[in-house]
Every structure is written in C-alpha cells, then in structure tokens.
Amino acid sequence: MTETFTLIYNPNAGSCGERRAMKIATTLETLGAVVVPVGTEVAGDAARLAREAVERGSKRIVIAGGDGTINEVVNGM
C-alpha cells in the first residue's frame, strides 16, 4: 500500500523554506510515497492545514518550517 504524506511547509522559513520542502517531497516520492505539499501564507495557516489534513484522514504529516510552524501544526492536529 502506498503511503500518503501531507507536507505542511512555511515557504518563508529560513533553512526550511519552499526549496527544502520540495526536496523532502521528492525524496519521499522516490521511496514510493504520495506527497501532498501545502504551503502556509499567513499566521494560523499551518494549524488550519493540519486540521483539514486530519479531517481528510491523513495519517502522516511532515512539517518543514521553524518552531512556529511546528507549534501550529501540533495544535491544529
């Protein structure tokens, strides 16, 4: 069975910006995973995106961002 990952990323995060997030997505895809990348735009987006992913039944969420992004995703879940 193919694993599906939701990749929530902050494109403005220093070392974990959009380019790094896309590298993570590519790596997971080469391992056979399906990756659904979603970027944040404003404060609160990561929490909302995480909540929506869980509501859709997502079992795996990968976070690419800083402390704020991680905190929002955890709270959104």
C-alpha positions as CSV (number, residue, x, y, z in Angstrom):
1,M,0.0,0.0,0.0
2,T,1.3,3.5,-0.9
3,E,1.8,5.9,2.0
4,T,0.4,9.4,1.6
5,F,2.0,12.3,3.4
6,T,0.8,15.8,3.9
7,L,3.8,18.1,3.8
8,I,3.0,21.4,5.5
9,Y,5.7,23.9,4.9
10,N,6.4,27.6,5.5
11,P,8.0,29.0,2.3
12,N,9.4,31.9,4.3
13,A,11.2,29.8,7.0
14,G,15.0,30.3,6.9
15,S,16.5,26.8,6.3
16,C,13.3,25.0,5.7
17,G,11.7,27.1,3.0
18,E,10.0,26.0,-0.1
19,R,13.0,24.7,-1.9
20,R,13.9,22.4,1.1
21,A,10.3,21.3,1.4
22,M,10.3,20.3,-2.3
23,K,13.5,18.3,-1.8
24,I,11.8,16.5,1.1
25,A,8.8,15.8,-1.1
26,T,11.0,14.5,-4.0
27,T,12.8,12.2,-1.6
28,L,9.6,10.7,-0.2
29,E,8.2,10.2,-3.7
30,T,11.4,8.3,-4.8
31,L,10.7,6.0,-1.9
32,G,7.2,5.4,-3.3
33,A,5.2,7.8,-1.2
34,V,2.5,10.1,-2.4
35,V,3.1,13.6,-1.1
36,V,0.6,16.4,-0.9
37,P,2.6,19.6,-0.3
38,V,0.8,22.7,1.1
39,G,2.4,25.9,1.9
40,T,1.4,28.5,4.5
41,E,0.8,32.1,3.6
42,V,-0.2,33.8,6.9
43,A,-0.1,33.1,10.6
44,G,-2.6,30.4,11.5
45,D,-2.4,28.6,8.2
46,A,-0.4,25.7,9.5
47,A,-2.9,24.9,12.2
48,R,-5.8,25.1,9.7
49,L,-4.0,22.9,7.1
50,A,-3.1,20.3,9.8
51,R,-6.7,20.3,11.0
52,E,-8.0,19.9,7.4
53,A,-5.5,17.1,6.7
54,V,-6.6,15.2,9.8
55,E,-10.3,15.6,8.8
56,R,-9.5,14.2,5.4
57,G,-8.0,11.1,7.1
58,S,-4.3,12.0,6.7
59,K,-2.2,9.7,8.9
60,R,1.2,11.2,8.2
61,I,2.1,14.9,8.3
62,V,5.6,16.2,7.6
63,I,6.5,19.7,8.8
64,A,9.1,21.9,7.1
65,G,9.4,25.2,8.9
66,G,10.5,26.7,12.2
67,D,9.2,26.5,15.7
68,G,6.1,28.5,14.9
69,T,5.1,26.2,12.1
70,I,5.7,23.1,14.2
71,N,3.7,24.5,17.1
72,E,0.8,25.5,14.8
73,V,0.7,22.0,13.2
74,V,0.7,20.2,16.5
75,N,-2.1,22.5,17.8
76,G,-4.1,22.0,14.6
77,M,-3.9,18.3,14.9
